[in-house]
């Protein structure tokens, strides 16, 4: 048997983005349609502002519920319906016990980020402001918190919640091999999405983010399960995996 070979982290990140290109394009097209409808359709404009008013009325409750639905419950239902032939398993409940608090926290932090950016850079839609928010989001928040946090928590789950394994994750080799590929996939998917999200007023940014989050959880699950699989099999069995093959 050949010894395992280490794949270029940038190549792995591009592989993940390419393997999930179709769902990425679909979610981007849907969000682009919503953005166009907001500016071109009076009915859609009113409906979206009603949603924004409901979010303002509910406050943190809307953020937590939307995050849990988008990041945990909807992807798990999708998994059961399409990849488990409609048969729930005990593992699905275990997954939810893990993902619900993780994505509730993530949603709260993202909403805080959006409100902080609006205070710092302004709640206006101009090219300068949108580009500045994208840079803060994608080249500050993501490499220093969001992607390391996401990979770390999912790896912790995949390794049986072993506290001993956490120490190995706070190293540069781990960042290069695991976080860099995730960042590559993040930027391919999220830079276009963030351009759309930041092209709306602050009140509508988080609801649009929640829609995009459904796809991202599937892509992140692909990445982290691929990393786990590489630790347990030789590199000469290397097919490009899809989301359907890795989130079971």
Backbone as CSV, one residue per row, in Angstrom:
resi,resn,N_x,N_y,N_z,CA_x,CA_y,CA_z,C_x,C_y,C_z
1,UNK,0.850,-1.200,0.000,0.000,0.000,0.000,0.883,1.246,0.000
2,UNK,0.545,2.217,-0.808,1.324,3.440,-0.859,1.107,4.252,0.412
3,UNK,2.131,4.956,0.885,1.937,5.814,2.048,1.050,6.984,1.693
4,UNK,0.278,7.502,2.668,-0.587,8.635,2.381,0.218,9.830,1.906
5,UNK,-0.315,10.543,0.958,0.310,11.766,0.482,-0.529,12.953,0.922
6,UNK,0.141,14.074,1.134,-0.539,15.260,1.625,-0.971,16.117,0.452
7,UNK,-2.259,16.368,0.360,-2.786,17.157,-0.745,-2.583,18.634,-0.479
8,UNK,-2.274,19.391,-1.520,-2.131,20.833,-1.401,-3.399,21.425,-0.797
9,UNK,-3.286,22.248,0.271,-4.493,22.768,0.921,-5.333,23.633,0.002
10,UNK,-4.673,24.390,-0.900,-5.440,25.205,-1.834,-6.186,24.323,-2.837
11,UNK,-5.566,23.205,-3.234,-6.232,22.285,-4.154,-7.447,21.650,-3.501
12,UNK,-7.331,21.297,-2.223,-8.466,20.709,-1.526,-9.604,21.712,-1.379
13,UNK,-9.265,22.973,-1.087,-10.299,23.997,-0.986,-11.020,24.209,-2.300
14,UNK,-10.258,24.239,-3.406,-10.877,24.392,-4.714,-11.718,23.169,-5.061
15,UNK,-11.257,21.975,-4.656,-12.013,20.751,-4.911,-13.367,20.795,-4.209
16,UNK,-13.379,21.263,-2.963,-14.634,21.343,-2.223,-15.595,22.323,-2.881
17,UNK,-15.087,23.494,-3.272,-15.949,24.486,-3.914,-16.470,23.972,-5.257
18,UNK,-15.588,23.314,-6.036,-15.989,22.816,-7.354,-16.987,21.671,-7.238
19,UNK,-16.790,20.787,-6.238,-17.696,19.654,-6.073,-19.099,20.100,-5.717
20,UNK,-19.212,21.292,-5.136,-20.519,21.803,-4.714,-20.908,23.052,-5.505
21,UNK,-20.384,23.156,-6.722,-20.603,24.357,-7.513,-22.074,24.580,-7.831
22,UNK,-22.798,23.503,-8.164,-24.202,23.657,-8.535,-25.040,24.229,-7.402
23,UNK,-24.993,23.662,-6.167,-25.773,24.291,-5.102,-25.310,25.704,-4.793
24,UNK,-24.014,25.977,-4.949,-23.531,27.340,-4.721,-24.171,28.304,-5.712
25,UNK,-24.191,27.919,-6.989,-24.787,28.780,-8.008,-26.284,28.951,-7.791
26,UNK,-26.942,27.887,-7.332,-28.378,27.978,-7.096,-28.688,28.956,-5.963
27,UNK,-27.947,28.852,-4.857,-28.223,29.745,-3.740,-27.848,31.177,-4.089
28,UNK,-26.772,31.354,-4.858,-26.397,32.702,-5.282,-27.442,33.288,-6.232
29,UNK,-27.982,32.453,-7.125,-29.012,32.929,-8.043,-30.283,33.320,-7.291
30,UNK,-30.658,32.519,-6.293,-31.843,32.834,-5.505,-31.660,34.139,-4.750
31,UNK,-30.504,34.328,-4.154,-30.258,35.555,-3.410,-30.169,36.769,-4.332
32,UNK,-29.601,36.564,-5.509,-29.555,37.663,-6.484,-30.970,38.042,-6.910
33,UNK,-31.849,37.038,-7.064,-33.239,37.316,-7.423,-33.936,38.104,-6.311
34,UNK,-33.674,37.752,-5.060,-34.265,38.495,-3.944,-33.744,39.932,-3.897
35,UNK,-32.441,40.091,-4.156,-31.872,41.432,-4.172,-32.501,42.282,-5.272
36,UNK,-32.628,41.704,-6.473,-33.249,42.433,-7.580,-34.711,42.755,-7.280
37,UNK,-35.418,41.797,-6.675,-36.827,42.023,-6.345,-36.968,43.150,-5.330
38,UNK,-36.044,43.233,-4.383,-36.112,44.297,-3.372,-36.065,45.672,-4.023
39,UNK,-35.199,45.825,-5.041,-35.024,47.139,-5.662,-35.985,47.390,-6.823
40,UNK,-36.547,46.319,-7.397,-37.359,46.497,-8.606,-38.845,46.248,-8.401
41,UNK,-39.214,45.476,-7.394,-40.617,45.120,-7.198,-41.165,45.782,-5.927
42,UNK,-42.128,46.671,-6.036,-42.706,47.298,-4.833,-43.287,46.270,-3.867
43,UNK,-43.929,45.214,-4.401,-44.516,44.194,-3.529,-43.415,43.457,-2.749
44,UNK,-42.342,43.073,-3.444,-41.240,42.402,-2.757,-40.571,43.333,-1.762
45,UNK,-40.447,44.594,-2.114,-39.855,45.590,-1.218,-40.653,45.671,0.082
46,UNK,-41.975,45.747,-0.040,-42.826,45.820,1.157,-42.715,44.536,1.977
47,UNK,-42.732,43.388,1.303,-42.674,42.104,2.020,-41.374,41.966,2.795
48,UNK,-40.263,42.355,2.179,-38.975,42.242,2.858,-38.882,43.207,4.033
49,UNK,-39.485,44.385,3.902,-39.452,45.307,5.032,-40.371,44.843,6.153
50,UNK,-41.435,44.129,5.808,-42.255,43.520,6.855,-41.455,42.466,7.614
51,UNK,-40.636,41.698,6.886,-39.760,40.729,7.537,-38.742,41.436,8.434
52,UNK,-38.199,42.561,7.937,-37.241,43.328,8.738,-37.901,43.870,10.004
53,UNK,-39.149,44.317,9.873,-39.863,44.830,11.046,-40.119,43.720,12.052
54,UNK,-40.433,42.524,11.544,-40.650,41.386,12.442,-39.355,41.030,13.167
55,UNK,-38.226,41.060,12.452,-36.938,40.796,13.096,-36.659,41.819,14.186
56,UNK,-36.926,43.092,13.889,-36.692,44.135,14.892,-37.583,43.940,16.107
57,UNK,-38.824,43.504,15.876,-39.749,43.275,16.979,-39.302,42.106,17.845
58,UNK,-38.830,41.028,17.213,-38.449,39.832,17.953,-37.029,39.908,18.523
59,UNK,-36.175,40.720,17.915,-34.824,40.894,18.426,-34.004,39.617,18.369
60,UNK,-33.336,39.315,19.492,-32.434,38.163,19.530,-33.168,36.844,19.315
61,UNK,-34.473,36.799,19.603,-35.230,35.561,19.389,-35.269,35.205,17.903
62,UNK,-35.474,36.209,17.053,-35.466,35.958,15.604,-34.104,35.437,15.173
63,UNK,-33.031,36.049,15.668,-31.673,35.653,15.290,-31.421,34.202,15.658
64,UNK,-31.765,33.817,16.892,-31.489,32.458,17.340,-32.331,31.433,16.587
65,UNK,-33.620,31.717,16.420,-34.498,30.763,15.734,-34.084,30.612,14.269
66,UNK,-33.819,31.729,13.594,-33.414,31.670,12.186,-32.098,30.919,12.025
67,UNK,-31.158,31.152,12.933,-29.860,30.482,12.847,-29.994,28.984,13.056
68,UNK,-30.800,28.590,14.039,-30.991,27.165,14.325,-31.709,26.478,13.171
69,UNK,-32.738,27.126,12.629,-33.444,26.537,11.494,-32.518,26.385,10.289
70,UNK,-31.780,27.449,9.964,-30.945,27.433,8.765,-29.713,26.565,8.918
71,UNK,-29.081,26.594,10.102,-27.822,25.907,10.273,-27.926,24.490,10.778
72,UNK,-29.039,24.151,11.454,-29.135,22.834,12.076,-30.330,22.029,11.579
73,UNK,-31.527,22.572,11.719,-32.728,21.771,11.492,-32.968,21.507,10.006
74,UNK,-32.937,22.556,9.172,-33.187,22.357,7.741,-32.154,21.420,7.105
75,UNK,-30.846,21.601,7.355,-29.891,20.641,6.777,-30.091,19.209,7.263
76,UNK,-30.494,19.034,8.533,-30.702,17.677,9.032,-31.938,17.047,8.385
77,UNK,-32.991,17.823,8.179,-34.180,17.326,7.476,-33.821,16.951,6.041
78,UNK,-33.024,17.798,5.399,-32.552,17.525,4.040,-31.772,16.215,4.001
79,UNK,-30.918,16.018,4.991,-30.126,14.796,5.078,-31.014,13.567,5.194
80,UNK,-32.019,13.639,6.069,-32.916,12.495,6.270,-33.706,12.208,4.994
81,UNK,-34.228,13.263,4.373,-35.114,13.075,3.220,-34.373,12.556,1.988
82,UNK,-33.175,13.054,1.741,-32.519,12.760,0.473,-31.399,11.735,0.571
83,UNK,-30.795,11.589,1.756,-29.653,10.690,1.859,-29.880,9.536,2.821
84,UNK,-31.002,9.544,3.536,-31.345,8.433,4.415,-32.683,7.813,4.027
85,UNK,-33.151,8.152,2.836,-34.404,7.609,2.301,-35.581,7.840,3.246
86,UNK,-35.582,8.999,3.894,-36.691,9.359,4.756,-36.729,8.634,6.087
87,UNK,-35.649,7.965,6.464,-35.623,7.197,7.705,-34.735,7.894,8.731
88,UNK,-35.318,8.543,9.737,-34.498,9.181,10.782,-33.726,8.140,11.573
89,UNK,-32.562,8.533,12.055,-31.722,7.675,12.869,-31.409,8.378,14.184
90,UNK,-30.932,7.592,15.147,-30.527,8.174,16.420,-29.426,9.218,16.215
91,UNK,-28.575,8.978,15.217,-27.484,9.904,14.955,-27.997,11.288,14.583
92,UNK,-29.169,11.375,13.946,-29.725,12.679,13.603,-30.017,13.504,14.849
93,UNK,-30.538,12.855,15.893,-30.782,13.550,17.159,-29.465,13.990,17.781
94,UNK,-28.459,13.118,17.739,-27.144,13.490,18.267,-26.578,14.683,17.503
95,UNK,-26.760,14.677,16.178,-26.284,15.806,15.374,-26.943,17.108,15.810
96,UNK,-28.257,17.074,16.023,-28.986,18.281,16.408,-28.563,18.790,17.784
97,UNK,-28.295,17.883,18.710,-27.844,18.294,20.038,-26.511,19.034,19.957
98,UNK,-25.743,18.724,18.923,-24.466,19.411,18.708,-24.649,20.692,17.902
99,UNK,-25.398,20.621,16.797,-25.454,21.751,15.870,-26.340,22.892,16.353
100,UNK,-27.387,22.615,17.121,-28.288,23.681,17.554,-27.558,24.742,18.371
101,UNK,-26.826,24.387,19.439,-26.116,25.454,20.172,-24.992,26.099,19.371
102,UNK,-24.319,25.313,18.516,-23.222,25.872,17.722,-23.730,26.960,16.792
103,UNK,-24.820,26.666,16.071,-25.301,27.639,15.090,-26.099,28.761,15.730
104,UNK,-26.679,28.539,16.912,-27.302,29.638,17.642,-26.242,30.668,18.026
105,UNK,-25.088,30.189,18.530,-23.990,31.090,18.873,-23.445,31.789,17.631
106,UNK,-23.277,31.035,16.550,-22.760,31.613,15.312,-23.678,32.712,14.794
107,UNK,-24.977,32.470,14.814,-25.916,33.477,14.333,-25.885,34.737,15.169
108,UNK,-25.792,34.580,16.484,-25.728,35.740,17.374,-24.488,36.573,17.074
109,UNK,-23.337,35.900,16.835,-22.097,36.621,16.543,-22.181,37.326,15.196
110,UNK,-22.755,36.669,14.194,-22.880,37.281,12.860,-23.775,38.520,12.932
111,UNK,-24.893,38.431,13.633,-25.773,39.602,13.768,-25.036,40.739,14.459
112,UNK,-24.246,40.405,15.475,-23.440,41.418,16.167,-22.424,42.038,15.207
113,UNK,-21.807,41.202,14.354,-20.852,41.705,13.368,-21.513,42.683,12.414
114,UNK,-22.684,42.331,11.893,-23.367,43.204,10.935,-23.720,44.541,11.583
115,UNK,-24.213,44.496,12.812,-24.573,45.747,13.491,-23.332,46.578,13.804
116,UNK,-22.228,45.889,14.166,-20.991,46.611,14.415,-20.441,47.271,13.152
117,UNK,-20.507,46.575,12.021,-20.050,47.157,10.759,-20.896,48.358,10.363
118,UNK,-22.216,48.261,10.604,-23.091,49.385,10.264,-22.756,50.612,11.111
119,UNK,-22.417,50.394,12.378,-22.039,51.508,13.253,-20.700,52.098,12.834
120,UNK,-19.748,51.234,12.481,-18.388,51.663,12.146,-18.300,52.255,10.743
121,UNK,-18.891,51.558,9.756,-18.725,51.947,8.356,-19.937,52.652,7.773
122,UNK,-21.090,52.522,8.446,-22.300,53.185,7.969,-23.328,52.220,7.419
123,UNK,-24.590,52.509,7.677,-25.692,51.693,7.143,-26.182,52.305,5.843
124,UNK,-25.279,52.363,4.865,-25.593,52.892,3.542,-25.051,51.920,2.501
125,UNK,-25.667,51.921,1.336,-25.239,51.024,0.263,-24.502,51.845,-0.786
126,UNK,-23.179,51.891,-0.655,-22.304,52.504,-1.652,-21.196,51.502,-1.965
127,UNK,-20.538,51.676,-3.085,-19.473,50.754,-3.466,-18.382,50.736,-2.406
128,UNK,-18.006,51.899,-1.901,-16.935,51.966,-0.901,-17.316,51.224,0.370
129,UNK,-18.534,51.436,0.856,-18.972,50.808,2.104,-19.131,49.297,1.922
130,UNK,-19.724,48.882,0.812,-19.911,47.450,0.565,-18.562,46.746,0.483
131,UNK,-17.608,47.313,-0.248,-16.283,46.704,-0.357,-15.577,46.650,0.996
132,UNK,-15.713,47.714,1.791,-15.077,47.738,3.112,-15.656,46.650,4.010
133,UNK,-16.972,46.465,3.967,-17.604,45.432,4.792,-17.195,44.036,4.331
134,UNK,-17.081,43.834,3.020,-16.630,42.539,2.509,-15.217,42.242,3.015
135,UNK,-14.336,43.242,2.990,-12.955,43.033,3.438,-12.906,42.695,4.924
136,UNK,-13.669,43.409,5.739,-13.704,43.121,7.176,-14.228,41.711,7.413
137,UNK,-15.289,41.365,6.710,-15.947,40.072,6.882,-15.069,38.922,6.405
138,UNK,-14.589,39.017,5.165,-13.924,37.872,4.533,-12.435,37.758,4.853
139,UNK,-11.779,38.884,5.151,-10.335,38.839,5.380,-9.955,39.193,6.816
140,UNK,-10.967,39.427,7.646,-10.738,39.636,9.063,-11.494,38.621,9.897
141,UNK,-12.807,38.715,9.859,-13.660,37.837,10.670,-13.481,36.360,10.307
142,UNK,-13.435,36.052,9.009,-13.360,34.636,8.602,-12.027,33.975,8.940
143,UNK,-10.872,34.525,8.539,-9.631,33.816,8.827,-9.262,33.772,10.304
144,UNK,-9.718,34.772,11.088,-9.297,34.832,12.484,-10.315,34.248,13.457
145,UNK,-11.573,34.063,13.006,-12.543,33.468,13.926,-13.465,32.452,13.261
146,UNK,-14.229,32.876,12.262,-15.342,32.061,11.776,-14.901,30.694,11.269
147,UNK,-13.942,30.652,10.347,-13.524,29.364,9.797,-12.779,28.504,10.820
148,UNK,-11.824,29.064,11.604,-11.220,28.226,12.649,-12.234,27.683,13.641
149,UNK,-13.205,28.507,14.036,-14.229,28.048,14.980,-15.071,26.931,14.379
150,UNK,-15.483,27.095,13.108,-16.313,26.082,12.474,-15.586,24.762,12.304
151,UNK,-14.346,24.813,11.802,-13.584,23.581,11.598,-13.267,22.924,12.935
152,UNK,-12.879,23.738,13.922,-12.516,23.195,15.231,-13.683,22.455,15.877
153,UNK,-14.862,23.067,15.865,-16.001,22.441,16.529,-16.431,21.159,15.815
154,UNK,-16.417,21.149,14.480,-16.816,19.948,13.759,-15.756,18.853,13.879
155,UNK,-14.481,19.234,13.902,-13.447,18.231,14.124,-13.565,17.627,15.520
156,UNK,-13.846,18.471,16.494,-14.028,17.990,17.859,-15.138,16.945,17.918
157,UNK,-16.234,17.204,17.208,-17.347,16.246,17.136,-16.894,14.965,16.434
158,UNK,-16.216,15.111,15.282,-15.807,13.939,14.512,-14.791,13.070,15.254
159,UNK,-14.055,13.649,16.190,-13.065,12.903,16.964,-13.623,12.409,18.300
160,UNK,-14.944,12.381,18.410,-15.567,11.839,19.606,-15.503,12.757,20.798
161,UNK,-15.466,14.085,20.563,-15.446,15.080,21.638,-14.253,14.855,22.572
162,UNK,-13.117,14.556,21.973,-11.898,14.318,22.747,-11.214,15.650,23.043
163,UNK,-11.096,15.980,24.326,-10.430,17.222,24.709,-8.939,17.167,24.390
164,UNK,-8.380,15.971,24.437,-6.956,15.825,24.147,-6.634,16.239,22.723
165,UNK,-7.575,15.964,21.805,-7.321,16.279,20.396,-7.340,17.776,20.121
166,UNK,-7.950,18.573,21.011,-8.065,19.998,20.756,-6.709,20.690,20.734
167,UNK,-5.776,20.203,21.558,-4.472,20.851,21.621,-3.746,20.855,20.295
168,UNK,-3.946,19.822,19.490,-3.252,19.737,18.198,-3.837,20.684,17.172
169,UNK,-5.014,21.217,17.436,-5.656,22.067,16.435,-5.186,23.515,16.505
170,UNK,-4.573,23.926,17.593,-4.116,25.301,17.726,-2.652,25.429,17.308
171,UNK,-2.351,24.973,16.104,-0.987,25.014,15.576,-1.025,25.507,14.141
172,UNK,0.121,26.024,13.664,0.193,26.492,12.287,0.011,25.361,11.280
173,UNK,0.620,24.154,11.483,0.355,23.071,10.518,-1.128,22.751,10.385
174,UNK,-1.850,22.753,11.514,-3.289,22.494,11.440,-3.980,23.605,10.669
175,UNK,-3.611,24.860,10.928,-4.233,25.984,10.218,-3.980,25.872,8.719
176,UNK,-2.736,25.550,8.349,-2.382,25.443,6.927,-3.139,24.305,6.256
177,UNK,-3.250,23.172,6.938,-3.813,21.983,6.302,-5.335,21.951,6.359
178,UNK,-5.950,22.570,7.356,-7.394,22.471,7.528,-8.120,23.795,7.306
179,UNK,-7.578,24.879,7.855,-8.270,26.163,7.750,-8.081,26.801,6.376
180,UNK,-6.856,26.713,5.829,-6.610,27.314,4.502,-7.536,26.733,3.437
181,UNK,-7.710,25.396,3.341,-8.670,24.887,2.356,-10.087,25.398,2.594
182,UNK,-10.469,25.476,3.873,-11.811,25.978,4.179,-11.954,27.434,3.766
183,UNK,-10.912,28.226,3.974,-10.947,29.623,3.555,-11.099,29.745,2.045
184,UNK,-10.404,28.887,1.292,-10.530,28.933,-0.173,-11.974,28.708,-0.593
185,UNK,-12.608,27.691,0.004,-14.007,27.425,-0.314,-14.900,28.563,0.177
186,UNK,-14.573,29.116,1.348,-15.343,30.237,1.888,-15.340,31.409,0.921
187,UNK,-14.169,31.803,0.449,-14.082,32.984,-0.408,-14.780,32.778,-1.738
188,UNK,-14.662,31.570,-2.314,-15.343,31.310,-3.590,-16.848,31.449,-3.441
189,UNK,-17.380,30.939,-2.322,-18.828,30.949,-2.117,-19.313,32.272,-1.558
190,UNK,-18.606,32.793,-0.547,-19.175,33.872,0.252,-18.854,35.281,-0.220
191,UNK,-17.784,35.499,-0.957,-17.538,36.864,-1.429,-18.678,37.345,-2.329
192,UNK,-19.146,36.539,-3.312,-20.330,36.991,-4.064,-21.570,37.141,-3.181
193,UNK,-21.750,36.211,-2.231,-22.918,36.300,-1.366,-22.874,37.541,-0.487
194,UNK,-21.686,37.857,0.050,-21.587,39.028,0.915,-21.798,40.317,0.132
195,UNK,-21.391,40.334,-1.134,-21.659,41.510,-1.955,-23.167,41.751,-2.052
196,UNK,-23.943,40.665,-2.147,-25.404,40.801,-2.197,-25.968,41.184,-0.840
197,UNK,-25.488,40.532,0.222,-26.007,40.808,1.559,-25.754,42.258,1.953
198,UNK,-24.533,42.752,1.704,-24.200,44.126,2.087,-24.786,45.163,1.134
199,UNK,-25.425,44.713,0.067,-26.124,45.636,-0.836,-27.556,45.876,-0.388
200,UNK,-27.902,45.364,0.782,-29.200,45.616,1.394,-29.001,46.387,2.687
201,UNK,-30.042,47.062,3.165,-29.935,47.745,4.455,-29.671,46.748,5.577
202,UNK,-29.140,47.246,6.683,-28.791,46.397,7.814,-29.955,45.517,8.251
203,UNK,-31.163,46.050,8.270,-32.321,45.305,8.773,-32.586,44.032,7.978
204,UNK,-32.119,43.970,6.727,-32.381,42.807,5.878,-31.167,41.907,5.696
205,UNK,-30.042,42.310,6.231,-28.824,41.539,5.991,-28.852,40.176,6.671
206,UNK,-29.295,40.124,7.918,-29.283,38.831,8.608,-30.285,37.840,8.017
207,UNK,-31.524,38.242,7.665,-32.414,37.270,7.014,-31.823,36.676,5.736
208,UNK,-31.120,37.497,4.944,-30.516,36.972,3.721,-29.344,36.045,4.057
209,UNK,-28.603,36.390,5.095,-27.528,35.508,5.554,-28.080,34.145,5.965
210,UNK,-29.223,34.121,6.628,-29.810,32.857,7.081,-30.093,31.934,5.911
211,UNK,-30.552,32.509,4.807,-30.800,31.700,3.614,-29.506,31.090,3.101
212,UNK,-28.452,31.882,3.027,-27.177,31.381,2.528,-26.566,30.357,3.482
213,UNK,-26.877,30.472,4.767,-26.295,29.574,5.757,-26.678,28.114,5.511
214,UNK,-27.869,27.874,4.978,-28.301,26.504,4.707,-27.277,25.802,3.820
215,UNK,-26.861,26.489,2.735,-25.868,25.885,1.850,-24.517,25.740,2.534
216,UNK,-24.095,26.762,3.255,-22.758,26.741,3.820,-22.570,25.592,4.811
217,UNK,-23.606,25.248,5.568,-23.477,24.136,6.510,-23.181,22.846,5.752
218,UNK,-23.820,22.661,4.611,-23.541,21.467,3.810,-22.092,21.473,3.309
219,UNK,-21.621,22.635,2.863,-20.249,22.712,2.362,-19.245,22.513,3.490
220,UNK,-19.499,23.120,4.654,-18.595,22.951,5.787,-18.568,21.501,6.246
221,UNK,-19.715,20.839,6.221,-19.768,19.429,6.588,-18.963,18.593,5.608
222,UNK,-19.035,18.927,4.344,-18.203,18.258,3.342,-16.723,18.382,3.697
223,UNK,-16.289,19.604,4.001,-14.876,19.842,4.278,-14.416,19.052,5.496
224,UNK,-15.146,19.153,6.604,-14.685,18.537,7.840,-14.757,17.018,7.762
225,UNK,-15.756,16.468,7.085,-15.820,15.020,6.937,-14.727,14.519,5.998
226,UNK,-14.366,15.313,5.016,-13.249,14.936,4.135,-11.953,14.879,4.936
227,UNK,-11.765,15.869,5.837,-10.565,15.858,6.667,-10.528,14.614,7.543
228,UNK,-11.672,14.262,8.135,-11.729,13.082,8.996,-11.451,11.820,8.196
229,UNK,-11.969,11.756,6.963,-11.769,10.571,6.133,-10.303,10.411,5.750
230,UNK,-9.600,11.530,5.541,-8.196,11.450,5.148,-7.325,10.853,6.245
231,UNK,-7.778,10.961,7.493,-7.009,10.406,8.601,-7.158,8.896,8.714
232,UNK,-8.136,8.316,8.013,-8.420,6.900,8.213,-8.336,6.061,6.942
233,UNK,-7.874,6.658,5.836,-7.757,5.864,4.610,-6.525,6.301,3.839
234,UNK,-6.044,5.436,2.980,-4.860,5.748,2.182,-5.224,6.725,1.081
235,UNK,-4.219,7.458,0.630,-4.474,8.488,-0.373,-4.655,7.912,-1.762
236,UNK,-4.460,6.611,-1.949,-4.640,6.060,-3.298,-6.060,5.573,-3.517
237,UNK,-7.016,6.023,-2.649,-8.420,5.735,-2.891,-9.170,7.032,-3.021
238,UNK,-8.818,7.888,-3.826,-9.182,9.285,-3.765,-10.206,9.749,-4.771
239,UNK,-11.431,9.508,-4.602,-12.434,10.097,-5.475,-12.829,11.462,-4.933
240,UNK,-13.297,12.322,-5.807,-13.823,13.607,-5.356,-15.190,13.360,-4.744
241,UNK,-15.322,13.700,-3.478,-16.559,13.418,-2.769,-17.532,14.569,-2.916
242,UNK,-18.791,14.221,-2.946,-19.832,15.233,-2.963,-20.417,15.366,-1.574
243,UNK,-21.233,16.388,-1.381,-21.908,16.553,-0.095,-22.698,15.318,0.260
244,UNK,-23.380,14.730,-0.728,-24.223,13.569,-0.445,-23.427,12.405,0.116
245,UNK,-22.157,12.282,-0.259,-21.348,11.168,0.183,-20.696,11.399,1.537
246,UNK,-20.688,12.633,2.016,-19.893,12.934,3.194,-20.704,13.344,4.403
247,UNK,-21.996,13.627,4.264,-22.765,14.076,5.423,-23.629,12.986,5.969
248,UNK,-23.392,11.723,5.592,-24.164,10.626,6.140,-23.736,10.337,7.567
